[in-house]
Amino acid sequence: MPYKPSKPCAHRNCPKLTTARFCDAHAKAEAERYNRHGRDPGSNKKYGRKWRQIKTAFLLANPLCEVCKGGGRLTPAVLAHHKITLKNGGTNEHGNLMALCSGCHSRIHARNKDYF
């Protein structure tokens, strides 16, 4: 299977090549910037340290993307997706979560634009 080509880091004047949007050195800083300025304050309360612990435990128990696995592909899961959003009364229970790769997660959100 071919690899995704590397491209320059999206951080201004960073010469490093990466397959993600930001290189490892700038990814954490960008996540912090987004959480501080780009995300609504109510979300930060819902997705704090406790959520990261739940997500990590869930992904350790479910290491493969559920959508890809259903299609016969074995892709590592990197995101825990709420089937019923917290905003709509969902919980962080494992029964309400799906293990997804970033591509499948993006496709689900693109189909459900009223999700947010």
JOLIN-V776617 format. One record per helix or strand. SS is the DSSP state (alpha for helix, beta for strand). FROM is the first residue (numbers start at 1). TO is the last residue. Records with the same first field share a line. If there is no record, write none. Layout:
SS = FROM-TO / FROM-TO
This chain:
beta = 7-8 / 17-18 / 64-64 / 76-76 / 79-82 / 97-100
alpha = 24-38 / 41-46 / 49-61 / 66-70 / 94-96 / 102-111 / 113-115
